[in-house]
Amino acid sequence: MTAEEMKAAESGAQSAPLPLEGVDISPKQDEGVLKVIKREGTGTETPMIGDRVFVHYTGWLLDGTKFDSSLDRKDKFSFDLGKGEVIKAWDIAVATMKVGELCRITCKPEYAYGSAGSPPNIPPNATLVFEVELFEFKGEDLTEDEDGGIIRRIRTRGEGYSRPNDGAIVEVALEGYYKDQLFDQRELRFEVGNGESLDLPCGLEKAIQRMEKGEHSIVYLKPRYGFGSAGKEKFQIPPNAHLRYEIHLKSFEKAKESWEMNSEEKLEQSTIVKEQGTVYFKEGKYKQALLQYKKIISWLEYESSFSDEEVQKAQALRLASHLNLAMCHLKLQAFSAAIESCNKALELDNNNEKGLFRRGEAHLAVNDFDLARADFQKVLQLYPSNKAAKTQLAVCQQRIRKQLAREKKLYANMFERLAEEENKAKAEVATGDHHTDTEMKDEQKNTVSGSQPQVVTPAPSLFSACCRRSRCASSPMLEQ
């Protein structure tokens, strides 16, 4: 029975009291949710916790009174399964359905709207009957911009509401699959943010930060959040591969949040994290290094309880972090971000040699030659022995000369085309004058023979029009 057939059937058949029948699918086996399958679905998969499900439904009271139907609205109803967005009976029943399945659900008040009911259509302590058809379901998108790059499906719900934060120590058991072939199977204990050093894709760490203790989930990763265009030779993963992970978060210890640390702890942790960032940078792990320096800035930037001595230490750490961030961004070819980090560093020390030089490099990389030259010139003005700045300044001068040469050639070609057009216009004027003389002779003949003469206006010349416009442009009348 299709959704349309279901609507036709319920419009005429549901006026008598409805029977209590079906298989008890309630967790407590208290007959709180009874289910009758009216049409089998396809496949073997059923929705998981957190999946977005799309259904059509009709609801009745036990006396046969219909109180709601998505079919009447001609719009499917969707909700996130297991998140408490619907009555308990629905979360229980829809989790047992397959795509295409049509079933009848009878639910007691404690699994529906309870003693409060849902005025005005559902009275208190009402037992309800629903017919539900499942059309599709899909996993939860964990990406910030909802691009489908990280999809989670929860096999087993975790405990509580706490989740690992950046820097938390987590214990996980994982299995990685590419095209259903197992390529990674490990139990790990590591700090969130350091997963790359253990050959874990960034998308998996993002998913772990959304999990609860004891949760067992399936995570699907698009290439951008997996091993990207490089692939992973260690696991024989080719470029741009889609991955699937089965992951169990066994336990975790949250890292202290910024607001939980006093000023002394912030400085101490910043020093440790800075050293870790340096290690990552030397190993070529620029993304991981970048995360460490960002932590330091987030801890220290707005702290107002430092003593005078601590203020100096904090400023030195912030300056170093901004400079190191700029270097990471340069390595990752994120040149706008590099310029921004340099600007932040120069706000703290406006004559900083590294800040000026790295900003110059970023400007040079995006072909802002004048800005790059200004930065390198200032470096040499303040630090005349900086050989790298001399070299880069020479590169700037050379590229500026090339750019000027290209522009000169471009403008020369432009003026040449304009001159050609002007000459062409003059030639057309000359041709037009010849025709006019001929026409005038013909007119004279026509006049002799008694016909009326025709006045022929010479075609205006493009050159003369340009001259007129030029004279008008210099007229003082346009200045008023």
N, C-alpha and C positions, 0 to 999 in steps of 0.2 A: 504494500500500500504506500503510495507516494504521499507527500505532504498535502497535495491538492485533494487526493482521495480521502485522506484523514479528515480534512476540513469538511468535505461533503458528508462523510459518515457521521461525524459528531454533531452536525447541525440537525439531523433528524432522529438519531438513535439515542441521544443522551438526555432523555427527559424523565427516565425512571431511575429509582435508586440503583447505585452501582455496587457490584459484588466485591467483597474483600477476598482477593485471590492472588496467588503468585508465590514465587520462591523468596524466602526470607534472606535478604542480603545485608541486613543491619549488622554492624560489628558485634553487638552484644547478643545477637540472635534472639531479640525480644519481639520480633514481628513488627518492628517499627517501620521498616521499609520493605515492601513486597514488590517483586518485579515479575512481569510477564512479557516475554519476547513475542512480538506480533509479526516481526519480519527480521530474519537474521541479517547481520552485517557482513562485510567482506574482510578478508585478511585475518590476521591473528593479533594485531596490535590494538591496544586500548590506550586512552589518554592517561597521562601521568600528572602528578601534582605540579601545579604551576603552568600546565599547558593551557593555551587559549583554545576554547571549544566553541563551535558554532552549531546551533540547534534551532529547530522549530518545535513549538510545544503548544498544547492546549490543556487548561486546568479546569477541573470541576469540583464542586462539593459532592458529598456522598449522595445527596438527593438528586443529583444529575444537573444541578444548576452550573452553567459555565460561567467562570469569573474572569478568565483571561485567555488570550491566544495570540501568539506572534503571527499566526497565519492571517488573522484579521488585519494586522498591520502590514502584511506582505513584506516583512523584514526579519531576517534571522536574528536570533538573540545570541550574544556571545558573552563569555565570562572566563575568568582564570580559575581553573579547577583547584579545589582544595584550599582556597585562600579566604573562605568565609564570605564570599561575595553573594552567595545564594543560600537558600535553606539547606540544612544538613542533608536531607534526603537526596537532593540533587547532586551534591558533591560525592555522595556515596554511590548513587546509581549510575551517573554519567561515566564514572571511572571504570565501570564494568562493560561499557558499550564499545562496539566496533563501528567504523564508518559505514553508513547506510542502514544501520540498525534502527528499527522502530520498536519501542517498548512502552508498556503501561506500568506506571509506578503508583503504588498506594502508600501514603505516608501518614503515620500517626502525628498528633499535634506536637509532640516533643521533637519530631524531626522536621516540622514545618514551622508554623507561626506561633505555636504554644498557646498559653493562656491569654496572650494579648490579642491574638488574631491580627488581621490587617484590614482595618476598617476602610471603606464601608462594605467591601465585597466578601471578606473572609471573617466569619465570627470567631470568638474565642474558642479554644479547644476543638478546632475543626480538623477532621481527617480529610485529606485531600487526595485527589486522583489526577495524575498527569499522563498524557501521551507525549513522548519525546522522540524526535528523530535526529540522529547525529549526522552532520554533513562533513565536518572536518575538524582536525585539531592540529596545533603546532606548538613547538616548544617556546620557552620564554627567551626573549631577546635581551641579552645583558649589556649590549653596547650602548654608549652614551647617545649616539646619533641614530640608533635603531636601524643599522644597516644590515642586520642579520648575520653579522660576522661571528658572534658568540651566542650559540643557542644552548640553553640548559633544559634538561628534562630530569625531574627528581624521581628516582626509583623509591627511595626511602627517606621520609622526612627526618630532619635532625631534631636536636633538643634545644629548647629555649629560643631566645631571639638574638643572642650575641653572635657576632661574626668576626673573623680575623681582620685586622687592620694592616696597613702598611708597616712592615717591620715585625709583625707577629711571628712567633715560632709555631709552625704547623707540623703535624704528623699525618701523612697521607699514604694510602695504598692506591696505585694507579696502573691502568693498562692503556696503552696507546695503539690505535688501529689506523691503518691506511688501506682503503679498499677491502676492509674486513680482515686484513692480515695483521696479526699482532706484531708490533715492532718495538714496544717498550713495556716492561712490566717490573715495577719496583715498589718498595716501601721506603719513604724518605722522611727525614726531619730537616727542615730548612727554614730560613727567614724569608718571609714574603718580600719580594723585591729582588731576591738573589736567585730566582729560578733559572735565569739564563745560564748561569754558571753550571747548572745541573742539566742543561739541555732541555729545559722545559719552555714551551712557547709562552709568549706574553699573555695570550688569551686564556690560557689555563690558569695562570695566577690571578687574572681578573675574576674568573669564575670561582676560584677558591675563596676570594674575599666576599663572595655573596652566599657562601655556604654556612650551615650551622653544624655544630658538633654532632657527629654520628651520621650526618647526611651522606647518602650514596646517590650520585647523579651521573647522567650521561652528558657530555659536553661536545658539541659539534663546532669546529673551528674552520672558518674560511682562511685562505692563504695569508691574508694580511695579519691575522691574529695567530697564525700557526708559524711555519718556518719560512713563509714568504717566497720571494722569487729566487732565493738562494737554495732552498731545500735544506736537507740535513743529511750529509754524506754518511755520518756515523750510523744513522738508522736506514740508509738507502731510501730516503724520502726525496722524490724529485721536486723541482721548482713548482710553485703554485699548486701545492697539494692540499686537498680538503682532508681534515683529520677528525677522528672521533676518539674521545677519551672516556673511560669508565673510572670514576674517582670516588674514593671514600675518605672523608675527612674524619680521622680518628679522634684527634684532639688538637687544641691550640692554646697558646698563651699570648694574649694581646700585648702589643707594645704600649708603653705609656704614651698617652696623647699629650700634646703640647701643654694643655691646661693643667695636666696632672704633675708637671715637673716644675720645680723652683728654678730660679735663675742659675744657681750653681750646677744643677743637673743638666740644664740645657747647654751650658758651655762645655761640660764634660762629654755629653753625648755628641755634641757637634764636632768636637775634636776627634772622637773615635770614628764618626761617620765620614769626616773629611779624609782620614787616612784610608778608610775602606774605598772611598771614591777614587783616590789616587791609585790604589791597587787595580781597580777595575779599568781605569783609564790606561794604565801601562799595559794591561792585557788586551787592550783594544775593545773592551766592552763599554762603549761610550754611552749607550742607553742606560745601563745600570749605574755608571758613574754619575750621569746626569740626575738620576733619582736621588742619589746620596746628597748631592749639592743642593737640590731643591728642598730636601728635608731641613738642612741647616738654615736656609733662608726663612722657611716657614716657622722655625722655632725662635729665631732671633730678631726678625724684622720689626715686630711690633711689641717686643718685650720692654716694659717700662720700669721694671723693679731692679735693674742692674745698679751696682755701686759704680763710682767713678772708675775704679780699676777694671771692673767687669765690662763697662761700656767700651773701653779701648779694645779689650779682648774680643768682644762681640763684633765690633766694627771690623777688626782685622779678619775675623772668620767670615763675615758677610762679604767683604771685599774679595777675599780669596775664592769664595763660592761663586760669586758673579763672574769673576775672571775665568774660573774653571768651567762654569756653565757655557761661557762664550766659546771656549776651546772645544767643548763637546759638540756644541751646535755647528761649529766650523767643520769638524770631522764628519758630522752627519749631514753636511750641506744644507743646514737650516739657517740660511744667512740672515733672514729678518730677525729670527730669534737671537742670533749671535749679536746683532747690532743692539737689540734691546738689552741684552745682558751687559754689554759694554757700557751702554748709557747708564745703567744702574750702578756699575762699578765707578764710572766717572762722576756720578753724583756724590759718591763717598770720597773720591780723590780725583779731582778734575785734571790733574797732570800725570795720572798713572800711565807709565810707559806701556805696560801690557794692554791696558784698556784701549789706549789710542791706537796701538799697532794692530790689535785684533779687530777693532772696528774698521780700520783702514783695509784690512784683508777682506772683511765681509763686504764693504762697499766695492772693492775691486772685483770681487767675485760676481756681483750683480751689475757690473759695468757702470757704476756711479763713479767715474774716474775723477771728477773734480772733488767730490767729497773724500775719496780715498787719498788723493794727492794732499788735501788739506791736513788729513790725519797724519800722514807720513812726514809732512813738512814740520808739523808741530812736534812729533817725536824727535826729529833731528835738531830742532831748535832747542829742545829741553835736554836731549841726550845725544850729542853730536857723534858719539862713538858707536851708535847703533848701526851696524853694517847691514842688517836685514832691512831696516827702514830705508837705507840708501838704495839697496837693490830694488825694493818694491817701488820707491819713488821713480826710479829710472824706468821701470816697467810701466808705471802710470803715464809718464811723459811720452813714452813711445806709443802707447795706445791712444793717448789724446791726439798725437800727431796723425796717426792712422785715421782716427775718427774725423779729424778736420779735413784730411785729404779726401776721404769718402764724401763728406758733405760738400766740399768744393767741386768735386766731379759731378755730384748730384745736381747742384745748382747750375753748373755750367751747362749740363744737358737740358735743364729746365729752360734756361734763357735761350738756348739754341732752338728749342722747340717753339718758344714764343716768337722768336725772330722769323722762323719759317712760316708760322701762321700769319704774321704781319705782312710778309712778302706775298703770301698767297692772297691775302685780302687786297693788297695793292693791285695785284694782277687781275683780280676779279673786277675791281673798280675800272681798270683800263678797258677790259672787255666790255663792261657795261656801258661805258661812254661810246664805244664804237657802234654798238647796237642802237644807241639813242640817236646818233647822227643819221644813221640809215633810216630810222623810223621818222625822223624829222623831214627828210627828203620826200618820203612817201606821203607824209601829211601835206607837204606843199603841193604835190601833184593832186592830192584829193581836194585841196582848196581851190585849185584852178578849175577842177571839174565840177565845183559847186558843193562838195561835201563839207561837213563841219570838221574843223581841225580837232585832233585829240591832244590833250596836254600829257606829256610823258615826263614823270619825275625821275631824275637819275637815282639809281640805287645808292643808298648811303654807304660810305666806306667804313669798314671796321676801324681802320686807322684814324679816320677823322672823328668817329664816335669816341674813340679812346682819348683823342686830344681834347674833345669837348668836355669829357668827364674830368680830365686832368685840370682844365681851366676852372671847372666848377669846384673841384676839390680845393683849389687855392683861393677861391673867392672868399672875401671877408664876410659875405652874407651868411655862410654856413657856420660861422663861429658864434652867431648870436644865440 
